[in-house]
Amino acid sequence: MSISERSGETTQSFTQESNPTVGLMSLPPELHIAVFQSLDSLEDIACLSGTCKQLNAVLNAHIPLICETVAARSIPCYDEMRAVVAEQGLLATDPSVTELSLIAHFASMSHNMDKLITYYHNFWVNKSHNDPRISQQLSPTERTRFIKAHYQLWAMMLVSQDQRAQKISELDLEQSVLLSDFLCIFSPEIINDAAVQKLVREVPRFGRLLQHAIRGHRNRQFSVQLGVEYDPISWTPYQPPYRFAWWCDKQQDLLHRMLSGALFEQEGSAHHPIEIIDDLEDAHEW
């Protein structure tokens, strides 16, 4: 082999090693899509598409297919997030259309949820009124419940009073029980949404008012569906003045026995509605 041939081979090898997309672009188009769909995050999609014009063109031609696949797999509680985005008026009429700006918005909302979780760990777990048995560090399942509930509450802050009342009336018993407790650690001031911040400024007690409405719905549902008044102090290891949180992992067995009614079928179960601590304090309508 001549010196020039060896030089050319070395140059080609160096080019491929220094620019991995050279080899990637030799793949058929359907594999380009598969590579994008295999990525771990929306940020990774943006990074790969920015490496060369050809890959950017592939992404632009298949944004809905690629981004929906990765987002649904990589973003926790993606359906609940989309419900918030729908209330923000940012979803296209055609659900198959997914613009790059919307993908960036999804990523931003996911990061905002991470901030809410960090705030919980840094602030709420140290509050004196919290039950000391509440997790100091959210487990994966508690994290999922946290995110899902916070997206639900976020969405409720973006609609009219009548629409909000409708959303509350559609909550099932488990949702209303969980949201009632999650509102004890809800921090709307951390939410990066202009409409939410406007509501927080105009109605500082909004979180308490929302909790009042959801607790009322919870209590009515509980009485109708289970035939007893909602009185957790009678059947839980409640230790005043601490908060009791139904969303904690360690309380799930008791929660499900309560919601199924099995808890009240036990001989000797006591229910004393008069003794319940009133969590429906007087509140003005928002």
Backbone as JSON, one array per atom type, in Angstrom:
{
  "sequence": "MSISERSGETTQSFTQESNPTVGLMSLPPELHIAVFQSLDSLEDIACLSGTCKQLNAVLNAHIPLICETVAARSIPCYDEMRAVVAEQGLLATDPSVTELSLIAHFASMSHNMDKLITYYHNFWVNKSHNDPRISQQLSPTERTRFIKAHYQLWAMMLVSQDQRAQKISELDLEQSVLLSDFLCIFSPEIINDAAVQKLVREVPRFGRLLQHAIRGHRNRQFSVQLGVEYDPISWTPYQPPYRFAWWCDKQQDLLHRMLSGALFEQEGSAHHPIEIIDDLEDAHEW",
  "N": [[0.86, -1.2, 0.0], [0.53, 2.19, -0.84], [2.01, 5.27, 0.41], [0.24, 7.42, 0.14], [-2.22, 6.09, -0.04], [-2.37, 4.88, 2.47], [-2.44, 7.16, 4.0], [-4.88, 8.28, 3.2], [-6.65, 6.33, 4.15], [-6.19, 6.51, 6.88], [-7.06, 9.11, 7.35], [-9.81, 8.85, 6.73], [-10.57, 7.04, 8.73], [-10.04, 8.57, 11.02], [-11.86, 10.65, 10.65], [-14.34, 9.32, 10.92], [-14.16, 8.45, 13.56], [-13.99, 10.84, 14.98], [-16.36, 12.02, 14.36], [-19.08, 10.59, 15.08], [-21.61, 10.53, 13.89], [-21.26, 10.13, 11.22], [-21.12, 7.39, 10.66], [-23.65, 6.74, 11.6], [-25.35, 8.02, 9.8], [-25.21, 6.4, 7.64], [-27.04, 4.46, 7.98], [-30.31, 3.03, 7.23], [-33.33, 5.06, 6.81], [-35.48, 4.27, 8.57], [-34.12, 3.2, 10.71], [-32.85, 5.42, 11.73], [-34.98, 6.73, 12.93], [-35.62, 4.82, 14.87], [-33.32, 4.95, 16.45], [-33.51, 7.54, 17.52], [-35.88, 7.16, 19.0], [-34.99, 5.46, 20.94], [-33.64, 6.92, 22.77], [-32.99, 8.45, 26.01], [-34.17, 10.77, 26.99], [-35.91, 13.91, 26.35], [-34.09, 15.93, 26.13], [-31.85, 14.57, 25.2], [-32.71, 13.95, 22.64], [-32.78, 16.49, 21.48], [-30.05, 17.09, 21.58], [-28.89, 15.11, 19.89], [-30.16, 15.67, 17.46], [-29.01, 18.06, 16.9], [-26.49, 17.54, 15.97], [-26.01, 17.24, 13.26], [-27.18, 18.35, 10.01], [-28.67, 16.46, 8.6], [-29.7, 14.64, 10.53], [-31.2, 16.4, 12.0], [-33.13, 17.0, 10.13], [-34.38, 14.52, 9.96], [-35.55, 14.36, 12.52], [-37.32, 16.58, 12.42], [-39.06, 15.7, 10.49], [-40.35, 13.65, 11.72], [-41.35, 14.34, 14.22], [-43.73, 14.03, 15.97], [-43.98, 11.18, 16.26], [-41.43, 10.4, 17.25], [-40.93, 12.08, 19.54], [-43.22, 11.78, 21.17], [-43.03, 9.09, 21.83], [-40.6, 8.96, 23.32], [-41.1, 10.87, 25.33], [-43.36, 9.83, 26.66], [-42.22, 7.62, 27.82], [-40.09, 8.58, 29.34], [-40.84, 10.79, 30.9], [-42.21, 11.24, 34.03], [-45.56, 10.47, 34.89], [-46.8, 11.35, 32.5], [-49.26, 11.59, 31.13], [-50.83, 13.04, 32.94], [-49.35, 15.37, 32.97], [-49.79, 16.27, 30.32], [-52.47, 16.87, 30.54], [-52.4, 19.18, 32.08], [-51.02, 20.86, 30.3], [-52.91, 20.99, 28.31], [-54.91, 22.49, 29.58], [-53.5, 24.82, 29.71], [-53.73, 25.65, 27.17], [-51.99, 24.95, 25.16], [-51.78, 22.67, 23.63], [-51.97, 21.27, 20.39], [-54.74, 21.31, 18.08], [-54.86, 19.04, 16.51], [-53.92, 16.04, 17.75], [-51.73, 14.64, 16.83], [-49.81, 16.35, 16.13], [-46.84, 17.67, 17.18], [-44.98, 20.16, 18.23], [-41.6, 21.41, 18.27], [-41.22, 23.42, 20.17], [-43.19, 22.81, 22.0], [-42.29, 20.39, 22.98], [-40.02, 21.28, 24.32], [-41.32, 22.7, 26.28], [-42.59, 20.64, 27.69], [-40.31, 19.4, 28.79], [-39.43, 21.48, 30.44], [-41.55, 21.65, 32.28], [-41.32, 19.18, 33.51], [-38.86, 19.48, 34.79], [-39.62, 21.48, 36.55], [-41.31, 20.06, 38.2], [-39.44, 18.46, 39.45], [-38.21, 20.41, 40.99], [-40.27, 20.99, 42.78], [-40.35, 18.61, 44.21], [-37.8, 18.64, 45.35], [-38.13, 20.87, 46.97], [-40.03, 19.88, 48.74], [-38.47, 17.95, 50.09], [-36.54, 19.61, 51.25], [-37.92, 21.46, 52.75], [-40.72, 20.86, 53.61], [-40.61, 18.39, 55.0], [-39.46, 19.06, 57.35], [-41.26, 20.49, 58.8], [-43.01, 21.18, 61.77], [-45.61, 20.27, 62.17], [-45.93, 17.99, 60.75], [-46.45, 14.47, 60.49], [-44.18, 12.4, 62.12], [-43.69, 9.96, 61.0], [-43.91, 10.2, 58.32], [-42.4, 9.88, 55.14], [-39.04, 10.8, 54.95], [-37.56, 10.89, 52.72], [-38.74, 10.67, 49.53], [-40.02, 7.67, 48.25], [-39.77, 5.7, 45.18], [-42.46, 5.02, 44.45], [-43.93, 6.76, 46.07], [-43.02, 9.13, 45.05], [-44.14, 9.05, 42.49], [-46.88, 9.21, 43.14], [-46.85, 11.74, 44.3], [-46.11, 13.43, 42.12], [-48.19, 12.96, 40.28], [-50.43, 13.87, 41.74], [-49.73, 16.57, 42.11], [-49.73, 17.56, 39.49], [-52.46, 17.29, 38.98], [-53.52, 19.13, 40.81], [-52.3, 21.45, 39.9], [-53.52, 21.71, 37.38], [-56.11, 22.29, 38.22], [-55.85, 24.86, 39.07], [-55.89, 26.37, 36.83], [-58.32, 26.72, 35.66], [-61.76, 27.92, 35.43], [-63.93, 28.88, 38.19], [-66.32, 27.4, 38.13], [-65.61, 25.3, 36.42], [-63.62, 24.18, 37.96], [-65.06, 23.29, 40.17], [-66.5, 21.31, 38.88], [-64.44, 19.54, 38.16], [-63.63, 18.72, 40.7], [-65.93, 17.41, 41.57], [-65.81, 15.18, 40.0], [-63.8, 13.63, 40.99], [-62.71, 10.49, 42.23], [-63.17, 8.52, 45.26], [-60.67, 7.7, 46.34], [-58.9, 9.46, 45.05], [-59.79, 11.95, 46.05], [-59.25, 11.62, 48.77], [-56.44, 11.36, 48.76], [-55.6, 13.77, 47.48], [-56.54, 15.64, 49.3], [-54.76, 15.31, 51.42], [-52.32, 15.77, 50.13], [-52.53, 18.46, 49.6], [-51.73, 19.6, 51.93], [-49.04, 19.83, 51.69], [-48.65, 21.28, 49.46], [-47.14, 23.51, 47.21], [-47.71, 26.08, 45.55], [-46.34, 28.4, 44.9], [-43.94, 27.65, 43.88], [-44.39, 26.8, 41.38], [-43.8, 27.25, 38.0], [-45.58, 29.03, 36.31], [-47.37, 31.48, 34.78], [-50.12, 32.0, 35.04], [-50.81, 30.57, 37.32], [-49.22, 31.85, 39.25], [-50.36, 34.38, 39.19], [-52.88, 33.83, 40.24], [-52.15, 33.01, 42.81], [-51.16, 35.41, 43.83], [-53.46, 37.02, 43.77], [-55.35, 35.58, 45.21], [-54.38, 34.68, 48.02], [-55.01, 32.65, 49.84], [-55.72, 30.52, 48.34], [-54.9, 27.79, 48.12], [-55.73, 26.71, 50.57], [-58.48, 27.09, 50.36], [-59.07, 25.47, 48.18], [-58.41, 23.02, 49.27], [-60.35, 22.87, 51.27], [-62.68, 22.6, 49.69], [-62.2, 20.14, 48.37], [-61.93, 18.41, 50.53], [-64.51, 18.52, 51.55], [-65.93, 17.26, 49.48], [-64.69, 14.75, 49.65], [-65.56, 13.89, 52.23], [-68.33, 13.71, 51.87], [-68.51, 11.74, 49.84], [-67.35, 9.59, 51.2], [-69.16, 9.04, 53.28], [-71.46, 8.34, 51.82], [-70.62, 6.18, 50.17], [-69.42, 4.32, 51.92], [-70.91, 4.23, 54.18], [-70.25, 5.21, 56.68], [-69.02, 7.89, 58.75], [-66.31, 10.04, 57.78], [-63.68, 9.55, 59.72], [-60.79, 9.37, 60.58], [-59.25, 9.35, 62.91], [-60.35, 7.53, 64.58], [-59.62, 5.04, 63.66], [-56.95, 4.92, 63.03], [-53.42, 5.09, 63.81], [-53.22, 7.74, 64.93], [-51.43, 10.57, 66.06], [-51.78, 13.3, 67.73], [-50.02, 16.45, 67.74], [-49.6, 15.82, 65.07], [-49.51, 15.53, 61.46], [-51.34, 13.26, 59.41], [-50.63, 11.23, 56.72], [-52.06, 9.9, 53.9], [-50.83, 9.19, 51.58], [-48.36, 8.04, 51.95], [-46.15, 5.25, 51.61], [-46.17, 3.35, 53.7], [-48.72, 3.5, 54.65], [-50.44, 2.44, 52.82], [-51.68, -0.12, 52.84], [-53.54, 0.07, 54.93], [-55.01, 2.22, 53.94], [-56.21, 1.13, 51.59], [-57.75, -0.89, 52.74], [-59.48, 0.67, 54.16], [-60.77, 2.18, 52.11], [-62.02, 0.16, 50.68], [-63.88, -0.7, 52.44], [-63.45, -2.88, 54.0], [-62.16, -2.48, 56.39], [-64.1, -1.59, 58.13], [-65.67, -3.71, 58.56], [-64.62, -5.24, 60.47], [-64.92, -6.76, 63.61], [-65.85, -4.88, 66.38], [-64.91, -2.45, 65.48], [-64.59, 0.97, 65.96], [-66.37, 4.03, 65.66], [-66.39, 7.42, 65.88], [-67.8, 10.07, 65.08], [-68.17, 12.57, 66.27], [-65.83, 13.15, 67.53], [-63.97, 13.79, 65.66], [-61.31, 15.73, 64.38], [-61.95, 18.86, 63.16], [-61.48, 19.37, 59.87], [-62.58, 21.01, 58.09], [-62.64, 23.86, 58.22], [-64.19, 27.09, 58.5], [-64.49, 28.81, 55.45], [-64.16, 31.29, 52.95], [-65.7, 31.55, 49.73], [-63.72, 31.14, 46.75]],
  "CA": [[0.0, 0.0, 0.0], [1.33, 3.41, -0.95], [1.88, 6.23, 1.51], [-0.97, 8.21, -0.06], [-3.38, 5.25, 0.28], [-2.42, 4.75, 3.92], [-2.84, 8.47, 4.52], [-6.31, 8.43, 2.96], [-7.35, 5.41, 5.05], [-6.08, 7.08, 8.22], [-7.94, 10.29, 7.39], [-11.19, 8.38, 6.78], [-10.79, 6.47, 10.06], [-10.06, 9.67, 11.97], [-13.1, 11.39, 10.45], [-15.43, 8.56, 11.47], [-14.04, 8.41, 15.0], [-14.23, 12.17, 15.54], [-17.74, 12.37, 14.07], [-19.82, 9.33, 15.09], [-22.81, 10.58, 13.06], [-20.93, 9.68, 9.87], [-21.58, 6.01, 10.58], [-25.09, 6.73, 11.83], [-26.06, 8.46, 8.61], [-25.19, 5.33, 6.64], [-28.15, 3.56, 8.28], [-31.56, 3.37, 6.54], [-34.14, 6.05, 7.54], [-36.27, 3.72, 9.67], [-33.24, 3.01, 11.87], [-32.64, 6.74, 12.32], [-36.13, 6.95, 13.82], [-35.47, 3.9, 16.0], [-32.25, 5.47, 17.31], [-34.1, 8.65, 18.26], [-36.86, 6.65, 19.95], [-34.32, 4.71, 22.01], [-32.96, 7.86, 23.67], [-33.53, 8.45, 27.38], [-34.86, 12.0, 27.37], [-36.12, 14.91, 25.3], [-32.83, 16.66, 25.97], [-30.99, 13.76, 24.34], [-33.21, 14.12, 21.28], [-32.3, 17.79, 21.01], [-28.59, 17.01, 21.38], [-28.59, 14.31, 18.71], [-30.63, 16.36, 16.25], [-28.14, 19.2, 16.65], [-25.15, 17.13, 15.54], [-25.86, 17.45, 11.82], [-28.41, 18.76, 9.33], [-29.45, 15.29, 8.19], [-30.45, 14.12, 11.67], [-32.2, 17.41, 12.33], [-34.21, 16.82, 9.17], [-35.1, 13.31, 10.37], [-36.39, 14.72, 13.66], [-38.4, 17.47, 11.99], [-40.02, 14.94, 9.67], [-41.03, 12.62, 12.52], [-41.43, 14.85, 15.59], [-44.74, 13.4, 16.84], [-43.66, 9.78, 16.52], [-40.22, 10.3, 18.07], [-41.02, 12.76, 20.83], [-44.26, 11.17, 22.0], [-42.5, 7.81, 22.33], [-39.6, 9.21, 24.36], [-41.72, 11.6, 26.43], [-44.23, 8.93, 27.42], [-41.38, 6.67, 28.56], [-39.09, 9.23, 30.2], [-41.42, 11.8, 31.78], [-43.15, 10.66, 34.99], [-46.95, 10.94, 34.87], [-46.88, 12.14, 31.27], [-50.66, 11.89, 30.81], [-51.25, 14.12, 33.83], [-48.69, 16.58, 32.48], [-50.49, 16.71, 29.12], [-53.74, 17.47, 30.97], [-52.06, 20.55, 32.47], [-50.69, 21.6, 29.08], [-54.18, 21.22, 27.62], [-55.55, 23.62, 30.26], [-52.72, 26.01, 29.36], [-54.08, 25.99, 25.8], [-50.8, 24.8, 24.31], [-51.85, 21.48, 22.79], [-52.53, 21.5, 19.07], [-56.04, 20.67, 17.85], [-54.53, 17.71, 16.02], [-53.01, 15.46, 18.74], [-50.55, 14.04, 16.21], [-48.85, 17.42, 15.88], [-46.03, 17.99, 18.35], [-43.96, 21.1, 17.84], [-40.39, 21.4, 19.1], [-41.41, 24.32, 21.31], [-44.0, 22.1, 22.98], [-41.4, 19.42, 23.6], [-39.21, 22.04, 25.27], [-42.22, 23.02, 27.39], [-42.71, 19.41, 28.48], [-39.07, 19.23, 29.55], [-39.42, 22.52, 31.46], [-42.51, 21.27, 33.32], [-40.76, 18.05, 34.24], [-37.84, 20.05, 35.68], [-40.34, 22.2, 37.59], [-41.78, 19.06, 39.17], [-38.26, 18.09, 40.23], [-38.02, 21.48, 41.97], [-41.28, 20.81, 43.82], [-39.91, 17.48, 45.03], [-36.67, 19.13, 46.14], [-38.69, 21.76, 47.99], [-40.63, 19.01, 49.76], [-37.39, 17.36, 50.89], [-35.78, 20.63, 51.97], [-38.76, 22.33, 53.58], [-41.9, 20.3, 54.24], [-40.34, 17.29, 55.93], [-38.98, 19.63, 58.61], [-42.33, 21.23, 59.47], [-43.32, 20.54, 63.05], [-46.94, 19.66, 62.2], [-45.94, 16.75, 59.97], [-46.31, 13.2, 61.18], [-42.77, 11.99, 62.01], [-43.58, 8.72, 60.23], [-43.92, 10.52, 56.9], [-41.09, 9.63, 54.53], [-38.1, 11.91, 54.83], [-37.11, 10.83, 51.33], [-39.8, 10.01, 48.77], [-39.7, 6.43, 47.54], [-40.23, 5.8, 43.79], [-43.92, 5.01, 44.37], [-44.41, 8.01, 46.66], [-42.68, 10.18, 44.09], [-45.15, 9.0, 41.43], [-48.12, 9.77, 43.7], [-46.6, 13.17, 44.49], [-46.13, 14.1, 40.82], [-49.54, 12.86, 39.71], [-51.31, 14.75, 42.5], [-49.38, 17.97, 41.88], [-50.24, 17.94, 38.17], [-53.91, 17.45, 39.11], [-53.78, 20.4, 41.5], [-51.86, 22.5, 38.97], [-54.57, 21.87, 36.37], [-57.28, 22.91, 38.85], [-55.59, 26.28, 39.24], [-55.91, 27.02, 35.52], [-59.68, 26.74, 35.12], [-62.7, 28.79, 36.11], [-64.48, 28.33, 39.43], [-67.3, 26.37, 37.78], [-64.88, 24.14, 35.9], [-62.92, 23.58, 39.1], [-66.06, 22.54, 40.93], [-66.81, 20.12, 38.1], [-63.31, 18.62, 38.3], [-63.67, 18.15, 42.05], [-67.06, 16.48, 41.65], [-65.47, 13.98, 39.24], [-62.77, 12.86, 41.7], [-63.19, 9.32, 42.97], [-62.88, 8.64, 46.69], [-59.23, 7.61, 46.6], [-58.28, 10.71, 44.6], [-60.12, 13.04, 46.97], [-58.52, 11.38, 50.02], [-55.02, 11.65, 48.55], [-55.41, 15.19, 47.2], [-56.76, 16.38, 50.55], [-53.52, 15.29, 52.19], [-51.23, 16.4, 49.37], [-52.67, 19.91, 49.69], [-51.01, 20.05, 53.12], [-47.64, 20.08, 51.32], [-48.69, 21.87, 48.12], [-46.4, 24.78, 47.18], [-47.93, 26.67, 44.23], [-45.39, 29.47, 44.62], [-42.79, 27.07, 43.19], [-44.82, 26.43, 40.03], [-43.41, 28.24, 36.99], [-46.72, 29.22, 35.42], [-47.83, 32.85, 35.02], [-51.52, 31.98, 35.48], [-50.8, 30.09, 38.7], [-48.66, 32.9, 40.1], [-51.36, 35.45, 39.25], [-53.91, 33.38, 41.17], [-51.55, 33.02, 44.15], [-51.1, 36.81, 44.27], [-54.81, 37.58, 43.93], [-56.07, 34.8, 46.24], [-53.3, 34.04, 48.78], [-55.49, 31.47, 50.56], [-56.34, 29.61, 47.37], [-54.61, 26.39, 48.45], [-56.59, 26.31, 51.69], [-59.84, 27.04, 49.85], [-59.17, 24.27, 47.35], [-58.41, 21.89, 50.2], [-61.67, 22.88, 51.9], [-63.65, 22.06, 48.73], [-61.92, 18.73, 48.11], [-62.25, 17.67, 51.74], [-65.96, 18.4, 51.62], [-66.29, 16.21, 48.53], [-64.22, 13.49, 50.25], [-66.41, 13.49, 53.35], [-69.64, 13.29, 51.35], [-68.32, 10.46, 49.18], [-67.04, 8.58, 52.21], [-70.39, 8.71, 53.97], [-72.39, 7.69, 50.89], [-70.1, 4.92, 49.65], [-69.01, 3.36, 52.95], [-71.91, 4.18, 55.24], [-69.72, 5.74, 57.94], [-68.43, 9.21, 58.62], [-64.84, 10.04, 57.67], [-63.16, 9.82, 61.06], [-59.57, 8.55, 60.63], [-58.68, 9.27, 64.25], [-60.92, 6.36, 65.24], [-59.07, 3.76, 63.2], [-55.54, 5.03, 62.64], [-52.53, 5.43, 64.94], [-53.04, 9.19, 64.87], [-50.76, 11.11, 67.24], [-51.82, 14.76, 67.69], [-50.65, 17.29, 66.71], [-48.96, 15.53, 63.8], [-50.33, 15.24, 60.27], [-51.37, 11.86, 58.95], [-50.62, 11.3, 55.25], [-52.49, 8.64, 53.27], [-50.05, 8.89, 50.37], [-47.12, 7.35, 52.29], [-46.13, 3.81, 51.32], [-46.47, 2.54, 54.87], [-50.14, 3.59, 54.97], [-51.25, 1.98, 51.69], [-52.53, -1.26, 53.19], [-54.66, 0.6, 55.71], [-55.81, 3.04, 53.03], [-57.03, 0.29, 50.72], [-58.76, -1.56, 53.56], [-60.47, 1.69, 54.48], [-61.55, 2.53, 50.92], [-62.83, -1.0, 50.27], [-64.87, -0.97, 53.48], [-63.06, -4.05, 54.79], [-61.75, -2.03, 57.71], [-65.27, -1.37, 58.96], [-66.35, -4.99, 58.77], [-63.97, -5.9, 61.59], [-65.69, -6.7, 64.85], [-65.34, -3.96, 67.38], [-64.44, -1.18, 64.91], [-65.29, 2.09, 66.6], [-66.43, 5.25, 64.85], [-66.89, 8.48, 66.73], [-67.76, 11.27, 64.25], [-68.14, 13.8, 67.05], [-64.48, 13.39, 68.0], [-63.06, 14.1, 64.56], [-60.77, 17.08, 64.3], [-62.62, 19.48, 62.02], [-60.56, 19.89, 58.86], [-63.36, 21.83, 57.17], [-62.82, 25.15, 58.88], [-64.92, 28.06, 57.68], [-63.68, 29.42, 54.39], [-64.93, 32.03, 51.96], [-65.56, 31.03, 48.36], [-62.7, 31.85, 45.99]],
  "C": [[0.89, 1.24, 0.0], [1.09, 4.32, 0.25], [0.59, 7.02, 1.39], [-2.22, 7.41, 0.29], [-3.53, 5.1, 1.79], [-2.88, 6.05, 4.56], [-4.34, 8.68, 4.36], [-7.12, 7.57, 3.91], [-7.34, 5.96, 6.47], [-7.0, 8.27, 8.38], [-9.39, 9.89, 7.51], [-11.52, 7.83, 8.16], [-10.9, 7.56, 11.11], [-11.38, 10.43, 11.88], [-14.27, 10.66, 11.08], [-15.39, 8.53, 13.0], [-14.38, 9.75, 15.63], [-15.66, 12.63, 15.3], [-18.58, 11.09, 13.96], [-21.05, 9.34, 14.19], [-22.54, 10.16, 11.63], [-21.42, 8.25, 9.68], [-23.08, 5.92, 10.74], [-25.87, 7.07, 10.57], [-26.04, 7.41, 7.5], [-26.33, 4.34, 6.85], [-29.39, 3.96, 7.48], [-32.42, 4.28, 7.41], [-34.91, 5.48, 8.72], [-35.42, 3.46, 10.92], [-32.87, 4.34, 12.52], [-33.76, 7.03, 13.33], [-36.01, 6.09, 15.07], [-34.4, 4.39, 16.98], [-32.79, 6.62, 18.15], [-35.05, 8.14, 19.35], [-36.23, 5.9, 21.11], [-33.65, 5.62, 23.03], [-33.7, 7.98, 25.0], [-34.33, 9.69, 27.74], [-35.05, 12.9, 26.17], [-34.86, 15.72, 25.07], [-31.87, 15.9, 25.07], [-31.41, 13.86, 22.88], [-32.69, 15.42, 20.69], [-30.81, 17.76, 20.72], [-28.25, 16.25, 20.11], [-29.0, 15.03, 17.43], [-29.74, 17.55, 15.9], [-26.76, 18.84, 16.14], [-24.94, 17.32, 14.04], [-27.21, 17.76, 11.19], [-29.29, 17.57, 8.98], [-30.3, 14.75, 9.34], [-31.5, 15.12, 12.13], [-33.4, 17.3, 11.4], [-35.04, 15.58, 9.5], [-36.05, 13.62, 11.52], [-37.58, 15.56, 13.23], [-39.47, 16.74, 11.2], [-40.84, 13.96, 10.51], [-41.17, 13.05, 13.99], [-42.48, 14.14, 16.44], [-44.37, 11.98, 17.24], [-42.49, 9.64, 17.49], [-40.44, 10.86, 19.47], [-42.09, 12.17, 21.74], [-43.76, 9.87, 22.62], [-41.54, 8.04, 23.49], [-40.22, 9.9, 25.57], [-42.56, 10.68, 27.3], [-43.42, 7.97, 28.28], [-40.51, 7.37, 29.61], [-39.65, 10.25, 31.18], [-42.42, 11.15, 32.73], [-44.53, 11.3, 34.88], [-47.21, 11.83, 33.65], [-48.32, 12.5, 30.92], [-51.18, 13.03, 31.66], [-50.6, 15.44, 33.42], [-49.42, 17.13, 31.26], [-51.83, 17.35, 29.47], [-53.52, 18.92, 31.41], [-51.8, 21.4, 31.23], [-51.95, 21.9, 28.28], [-54.91, 22.41, 28.24], [-54.79, 24.92, 29.99], [-53.0, 26.46, 27.93], [-52.95, 25.81, 24.82], [-50.83, 23.56, 23.43], [-52.51, 21.82, 21.47], [-53.88, 20.79, 18.96], [-55.85, 19.24, 17.37], [-53.52, 17.09, 16.99], [-51.76, 14.84, 18.15], [-49.46, 15.08, 15.94], [-48.12, 17.77, 17.18], [-44.88, 18.89, 17.92], [-42.76, 21.02, 18.79], [-40.54, 22.29, 20.33], [-42.23, 23.65, 22.41], [-43.18, 21.05, 23.71], [-40.52, 20.1, 24.64], [-40.05, 22.4, 26.51], [-42.42, 21.8, 28.29], [-41.49, 19.22, 29.38], [-39.0, 20.24, 30.7], [-40.36, 22.17, 32.61], [-41.99, 20.11, 34.16], [-39.68, 18.52, 35.23], [-38.5, 20.81, 36.83], [-40.87, 21.23, 38.65], [-40.62, 18.57, 40.04], [-37.99, 19.13, 41.32], [-39.02, 21.37, 43.12], [-40.9, 19.67, 44.77], [-38.74, 17.89, 45.92], [-37.15, 20.03, 47.27], [-39.35, 20.95, 49.11], [-39.54, 18.46, 50.68], [-36.69, 18.39, 51.76], [-36.61, 21.42, 52.97], [-39.85, 21.57, 54.33], [-41.6, 19.21, 55.26], [-39.87, 17.8, 57.3], [-40.06, 20.4, 59.37], [-42.79, 20.47, 60.7], [-44.68, 19.83, 63.04], [-47.01, 18.35, 61.43], [-45.77, 15.53, 60.86], [-44.87, 12.72, 61.04], [-42.58, 10.69, 61.23], [-43.6, 8.97, 58.72], [-42.5, 10.41, 56.35], [-40.25, 10.9, 54.45], [-37.54, 12.0, 53.42], [-38.15, 10.05, 50.54], [-39.29, 8.75, 48.09], [-40.15, 6.59, 46.09], [-41.76, 5.83, 43.67], [-44.52, 6.27, 44.99], [-44.14, 9.18, 45.73], [-43.72, 10.22, 42.96], [-46.47, 9.58, 41.93], [-48.01, 11.28, 43.85], [-46.76, 13.92, 43.16], [-47.54, 14.1, 40.24], [-50.49, 13.82, 40.41], [-51.01, 16.22, 42.21], [-49.79, 18.44, 40.48], [-51.76, 18.15, 38.23], [-54.25, 18.79, 39.76], [-53.39, 21.58, 40.63], [-52.96, 22.77, 37.95], [-55.8, 22.57, 36.96], [-57.1, 24.41, 39.03], [-55.72, 27.06, 37.94], [-57.3, 27.17, 34.93], [-60.56, 27.68, 35.93], [-63.25, 28.11, 37.36], [-65.47, 27.21, 39.13], [-66.62, 25.11, 37.26], [-64.14, 23.41, 37.02], [-63.88, 22.74, 39.93], [-66.43, 21.24, 40.21], [-65.7, 19.08, 38.23], [-63.32, 17.94, 39.67], [-64.77, 17.11, 42.17], [-66.77, 15.16, 40.93], [-64.38, 13.14, 39.9], [-63.39, 11.63, 42.35], [-62.71, 9.44, 44.42], [-61.39, 8.6, 46.99], [-58.52, 8.9, 46.2], [-58.55, 11.84, 45.59], [-59.42, 12.87, 48.31], [-57.05, 11.77, 49.87], [-54.78, 13.14, 48.32], [-55.61, 16.04, 48.45], [-55.49, 16.44, 51.38], [-52.36, 15.94, 51.44], [-51.32, 17.92, 49.43], [-52.01, 20.47, 50.96], [-49.55, 20.37, 52.8], [-47.55, 20.68, 49.91], [-48.05, 23.25, 48.16], [-46.56, 25.46, 45.82], [-46.96, 27.79, 43.88], [-44.15, 28.97, 43.88], [-43.12, 26.76, 41.73], [-44.51, 27.57, 39.05], [-44.5, 28.36, 35.93], [-47.33, 30.58, 35.76], [-49.26, 32.88, 35.56], [-51.62, 31.53, 36.94], [-50.29, 31.19, 39.63], [-49.62, 34.08, 40.23], [-52.45, 35.09, 40.26], [-53.39, 33.41, 42.61], [-51.49, 34.45, 44.7], [-52.5, 37.34, 44.6], [-55.6, 36.87, 45.03], [-55.03, 34.03, 47.07], [-53.72, 32.75, 49.48], [-56.06, 30.42, 49.61], [-56.11, 28.14, 47.72], [-55.5, 25.88, 49.56], [-58.04, 26.19, 51.23], [-60.06, 25.79, 49.0], [-59.22, 23.03, 48.24], [-59.77, 21.76, 50.89], [-62.7, 22.23, 50.97], [-63.44, 20.56, 48.5], [-62.22, 17.88, 49.34], [-63.76, 17.5, 51.91], [-66.47, 17.3, 50.7], [-65.89, 14.84, 49.07], [-65.17, 13.0, 51.33], [-67.78, 13.01, 52.89], [-69.54, 11.92, 50.68], [-68.14, 9.33, 50.19], [-68.32, 8.1, 52.89], [-71.34, 7.92, 53.08], [-71.9, 6.3, 50.51], [-69.85, 3.87, 50.73], [-69.97, 3.29, 54.13], [-71.43, 4.61, 56.6], [-69.15, 7.12, 57.68], [-66.91, 9.09, 58.5], [-64.26, 10.48, 58.99], [-61.88, 9.02, 61.28], [-58.96, 8.42, 62.02], [-59.18, 8.02, 64.97], [-60.26, 5.06, 64.84], [-57.63, 3.84, 62.71], [-54.7, 5.36, 63.87], [-52.19, 6.91, 64.94], [-52.42, 9.69, 66.18], [-50.78, 12.64, 67.16], [-50.52, 15.33, 68.24], [-50.13, 17.0, 65.31], [-49.96, 15.28, 62.68], [-50.25, 13.77, 59.94], [-51.51, 11.88, 57.43], [-50.96, 9.95, 54.64], [-51.62, 8.27, 52.08], [-48.73, 8.16, 50.67], [-47.23, 5.85, 52.01], [-46.62, 2.99, 52.51], [-47.95, 2.57, 55.25], [-51.03, 2.98, 53.88], [-52.15, 0.8, 52.02], [-53.76, -0.79, 53.96], [-55.58, 1.44, 54.83], [-56.74, 2.18, 52.19], [-58.07, -0.5, 51.5], [-59.86, -0.58, 53.96], [-61.38, 1.97, 53.29], [-62.44, 1.39, 50.45], [-63.96, -1.29, 51.25], [-64.51, -2.13, 54.36], [-62.7, -3.67, 56.22], [-62.93, -1.94, 58.66], [-66.09, -2.63, 59.2], [-65.75, -5.74, 59.94], [-64.79, -5.71, 62.87], [-65.04, -5.73, 65.83], [-64.8, -2.66, 66.82], [-65.26, -0.05, 65.51], [-65.25, 3.31, 65.71], [-67.08, 6.34, 65.71], [-66.82, 9.8, 65.98], [-67.63, 12.56, 65.05], [-66.7, 14.16, 67.43], [-63.51, 13.81, 66.9], [-62.57, 15.54, 64.65], [-61.31, 17.73, 63.04], [-61.59, 20.03, 61.04], [-61.31, 20.66, 57.78], [-63.68, 23.17, 57.84], [-63.52, 26.11, 57.93], [-64.0, 28.71, 56.67], [-64.6, 30.14, 53.42], [-64.71, 31.41, 50.59], [-64.47, 31.83, 47.64], [-63.38, 32.64, 44.89]]
}
